[in-house]
């Protein structure tokens, strides 16, 4: 049985995204005074009492989008209304009842679902009396709240639970097996790929650069398992960022990398490899996230051999030589399932723990084949090693002096570990410690990774 859905509806700039973030308990949607910031449907699961509901933020109803995406935004709003079991109709007490509020009320008049009128921006009790004019909209009892001042949140949640159909699911939704962050420059097909996963028009797809602004979490099912795909805003060069909206989009894209289990770095082969792809690869590598280079729109490059273009990718992006590459055509769904299977395999690799004996054997072989070079008339000596963590695999090598193992030699050891252990396609954290320092102590030295 589906989890109850609550859609947040209203005209532009009444504070829908602020209400959404307030109820979710964290900043998800971009909040900005500019009208029309929210375009896609943003969702979050919240718990109230013993009940779970999924809230959905939507774009402003009646907005004339500057990029001619009005029809697409309206369609996303309609999807949210159709799927909702309850609607929060948000109005702005400070601005009072407007003609556009009345238009929204008219559109909701024939919606046969519970509707709560939420009078936002009642920062102090003396604003509550001004909300009485919204009773003219005919939505019954309203609730005065302030997302900014945290007023009357329990009252709003109580009303949501009371008006929710009693026969709907109340248990916690299934935990996601894996979170995928989809990153890349603008117009590489990230949103098209998300819709292919969800098998629905979950996010807006347009030729207009920068259509996606928020980081949009989309839950989808595969082989009976639940996954989350995070659609992110297209990354631009810093000098090309013109406003706060693009800045916040960039920040959320970087945050998505940090909270993902696997990162899919999308590449448009018709545009080639730019500084943006290299910067994203560096950011992914710094977070030690398993990554797949996803070459989208491959149908436009035929009959070019995939191996030839893969060589170009690895020649240009050197931060993650271990990362696999996949060639897909998202708008046709070609190789999408294979990509997801590969992502699951990488996630399983990152959770593996190898026996200590196997690990020490691999390092002993590496040192025997190529001993550490002399430094200051001293030579590095390895005593033993151990794996102290997973996701990513974290290995500590105990030696006589970490300073005797320079960067190139540490990368040599990492290359050997990638080849010898079941971590061929994922990052490995490697620390060097003096023999008498316990592995459980704070690892204050910087970990090393191939390509660092």
N, C-alpha and C positions, 0 to 999 in steps of 0.2 A: 504494500500500500504506500502511495507517495507521501512524502513529508508535507505538512500544510504549507501553503505558499501565501505570503503577504506582499502585495505590490504597493509601492509608494508612488502616488500619482499627484500631479499638480502642475500649475503653470510654471514658467521659468522663474528662478530666483526667489522661491519661497522657502528654501532651505531643505529641500528633499535629501540632498547628499549629506547635509549636516545631520539630519534625522537618522539617515541610514548608518553613518559612522557612529553616531551616539548609541543607537540600539545594538550595533555590532560590537561596541566596546573597543574599537580600534579604527585607525584611519585607513580606509580602503578607497573610497571615492575621492576624487579631487574636488576640493571646495574652493571656488573662486567667484568674485563678484561678476565676472563676465557671464552673460547669458549663454546657454547652450554648451556648457563644458561637458556634461554627461551626454553620451550618445548611445553606448551599448547598455544592455541590462547587466547590472552588477548584483551579485548575490552573496549572501552570508547566512550561515546557520546560527541561530541564537537559542539559548535555553532560558525558559521562563517557568519557574516552579519545576514541575516534573515533566514539562512539555517542551518539545523542540519544534521550531518553525523556521522556515527559510524566508528571509526578507529580500526583496528585489528593489533596487534603485532604478529609476528610469529617467529619460530625458524630459525636459520641460515640454508640456503639451501646448501646442500652438506656436512653438519657436520657428522662426525663419532662419534656418542654418546658413551661415556665411559661405559654406562650401557646397551648397545645394544638396544637402543630405536630409532635408526635411522629411521627405517621404520615407526614407529608411529609418529615421528616428521614430516617426509615427508608427511604423510597422512594429518596431521593437516594443513600443508602449502597448500596442494592441495585443501582442503576444503575451506580455506580462499580465494584462487584464484578463485575457482568456484563461491563463493557467492559474490565476490567483484564486484562493478560497476566501480571501478577505482583502479589502482595499483600504489603505490609509490615504485619504484625500487631504493633502497638506495645503494650508493657506497661510498668509502672512498678516499678522495682526497689525504690524507697524504701517503697512501700506493700505490696510483696509480692504473691503470688498471691491473687486475690480470686474470689469466686463469680461476679462479673460477667465477669472474664477467662475463666473456664471456660465461661460462656454464649456468649461471643464465639467461643471455640475450637470449641464445639459447632456453631455456625452455619457456621463455615468448614470443618468436617470433610468435607463433601460437595462442596466447591468443588474442581474438578479443575484447579487452577492452582498454579504454584509459590508457596509462602508462606515468607517469612522472618520469624522472630520477632525483633523489635527490642526489646531490654531498655534502655529509656531511663533517664536520670537516674543513670547510673553515672559520677558526676562524678570519681571517683578509682578507681584499680585495685582498692583493697580492697573496693569494692562488687561487683566482678565475681562473687565466689563466691556472693553472695546470689542471683544470677540463675539458679543451677542449678535452683532449684525450678520454673522455668518449663518445664523439659524435660518435666514431667508433662503439659503440654498436647499433647504429641505432634507438635510442629511441626518436629522434627529440630534441626539445628544452629541456635543463636541467636547474635546478635551484640550485644555490650554497647557502648552508645554514650552520649554526653552531648551533647545539642544546646547546652546552656548552656556547657559547658567545651570544646566542639569536639573531642570524643574519638572516634576510630575512624571518622571520615567516609570516608576512603579504603577501609577494610575493608568498610563497608556498600555503597559504590558498586561495589566489586569483586564482591561477592556478587550485587548486582542484575544486573550484566552477565552473570555466569556462569549465572544461572538464567533469563535472558531467552531466549525461543525464538529460535534462530539465524536463522530464515528471515524475521524481521521487518525492516522498514525501518531503515536505519542513517544515512541522510543527513539533513541539516538540513531541518526542515519549511519549506514555502514562507513567505517573508516576507509579512507582512500589508501590503496595499496602503494601508490607512487604519485609524486607530483612532478609534472613536466613543465619546465619554463621554455617558452618559444620566444627566442630573441633574434634580432637581425635589424638591418636598416629598413627604411620605409619602403613599402610596396614590394616586398619579397614574397608575399603570399602567406603570411602567418595566420591572418584571420580566415582565409580560405581553408587552410589546414585545420584550424579549430572547428569550423563548421563541418568539415568532413568527419572529424572524430565524433562530434555530437550528433551527426546525421540530422542536423536542423540548422536553421538560420539563427545561430546563437549570437553572433557578433556581426556588425555591419562590414560588408566587403565593398570597397569602392576603389576606383582608380585615383581618387583624391589622396595625395600624400598626407600622412598624419591623421587618418580617419580614426584610428584607435588612440585613445588618450590615457585611459586608466589601465591598470593591470587587471584583466578580467579572468576570474576563476570559473572554469567550466567543468562540471562533473560529467563523466561519461562512463559507460560500461563496456567491458571487453572480456569475453569468455567468462562471464559471471563475476568479474571483479570490478571494483570501482576505482577510477583514477581521476585525478584533477589535472587539467591542462591550463596553464597560465598564459593567456595571450597578453603580450606587452606592446607598448607603443614603439613605433619604429625609431631607432636611434639615429641621431644626426650629429654632425660635427658641432663642437661647442660654439664655434663662430656663427653657425647657422641657426642657433636657438634664439627666437625673437621675443618670446614672452614667458610668463610664469607657468602657463599651462604646459608648454613643452618642457620646461625645467622639471616640473613635478612628474611628468610622464617619464622622463629620463630617470629620476630618482626611484620611481616605482619599478622600472625595468631592472635596475641594479638590485633592488630589494628582492625582486622575483628570483634572480639568480641565486641569492643567498638562501632563500627558503625552499628552493627546488631540490629534488633528489637527482634529477637528470636534466641537463640543459640541451635543447636542440638549437644549434646555431644555423639559421637559415641563410642561404646564399643564393643570389640570383645570377646564374651563369651568363645571362645576357648583359649584365652590368659589370662583371668581373669582380676582383677582390680589391677592396679599398682599405683605407686606414681604419674605417669603422669596424670591419670584421676583425682586424688585428687587435683593436682595442677591446672588443667584446671577448675575443679569445683569451686575451691577457687577464681580463676581469674574471672569467670563468676559471682559468687556471689558478689565479690567486685564491679563489674560494675552494679549490680542490674538488670541483664538481665533475662527475662523469659527463662527457659531452659527445654529441654526434654532429658532424658537419652534414647538414641537410641541403643538398643541391636541388632546389625546386625549379619548376618550369623546364624540366629536362626535355620535354617534347619539342621545345623551341631550338634545341641544340643538335637534334638528330640530323645526320647519322654519326656525329662525333662519338668516339669511344669513351665510356665512363672512366676507364683507367687513365686516359690522357688528361682529362680534366682533373681527376683526383691528384695527379702529380702536380698540377698547377696550384691546387688548394694547399697541399702540404709544403710546396716550395714557398708560397706566400705567407702562410700562417704557420709559424714554427713554434708557437707556445705549447701546442699539444700534439706532438707527433704520434702519440698512441691512439688518439681519438679516431674512431671509424667514420667512414663517410657513406651516405646513402643518397641515391638519386631518385627523386619522386616527381610526380605531377599531381599536385594537391587538388586542382579543380576537377580532375578525373578520378581521384582516389587511387591512383596507381602507386604501388609499393608502400602505401600508408600502413597497412597491417604489418608488413615486414619491418618497417621502421619501429613500430610499437613493440614488436617482439624483441628487436635488438635492444631497445631501451630497457625492457624488463631484464634482459640478460646482463646488461651493464650494472643495473641495480643489484642483481644477485651477486655479481662479482665483487661489488664494493662492500657487501656484507660478509664476505668469506673471511675465515680465519685459518691460516695455514699452520701446520704443526711446527713447533720450534726447531725440531731436528731438520725438517725440510728447508726452513728458512736459513739456518746456519750452514747447511750444506751448499746452498746456492751462493751465499756470500763468501764462503771459504773457497769455492771454485773460482769466483770472480777475482779474489785477491791473489790466488795462486797464479792465475793466468796473467794478471797485470797488477803487480804490487804497487802500492802508493809511492809516488816519487819522493826523493829526499828533499827535505826542507830544513834549512838551518842545521845541516849535518845530522838530522834525525829523520827517521822513517816512521810513518803511521803504522800502527799495529792494531788489528781487530781481534778482540777477545771472544765476544759472542754477541748475538742479537736476539731480539724478541719482538713479537707483534703485540702492541698494547691497546690497539683500538681498531674499529671498523667504521665504514662510511665516513671518510675514506679509510682504507687500510693504513694504519700508522705503525711505523717500524722504528725501533731504537737500536742503534748499533753502539755497543760499548767498546771503547778503544783507549789507547794510552793518552792521546791528546787530540781533540777535535780540530785544532788549528793546523794539524799536519795533513788534513784532508781538504784540499782546495775544491772550488766549485766544479771544475771539469771532472775531477775524480769522483765527487759525489754524484754527478750526473751519469758517470760511467756505471757506478754501483746501481743507480736507479734503472738504467737501461737493462742491466743484467737481471734485476728483480722483475722487471716487466716481461722479459723473455723467459725466465725460469719458473715464475710462479703464476698462478691463475689470475693475474691482474694485467693481462696483456693490453686491455683497452681502457683502463681507468687510471686516474691519478693515484699516486702513492705519496704519503707524507713520510719523510725520512729525517730523523734526528740523530745526531752524533753526541754521545755523552762519555764522560770519563768513567772508567770501570767502577769506581766506588760510589758513583751517583746513582741512587735508585731510580728506576724508570717511572715510578709513581710520583716523583717530585715534579714541580712546575717545569715545563719544557720552555725555558725562556729564550733559547736560540731559535732562529728562523728555520722552519722546515725547508727542505730542498725538494724540487720537482724537476723532471725533465723539461728542458726548454727555459728554465728560470734564468 
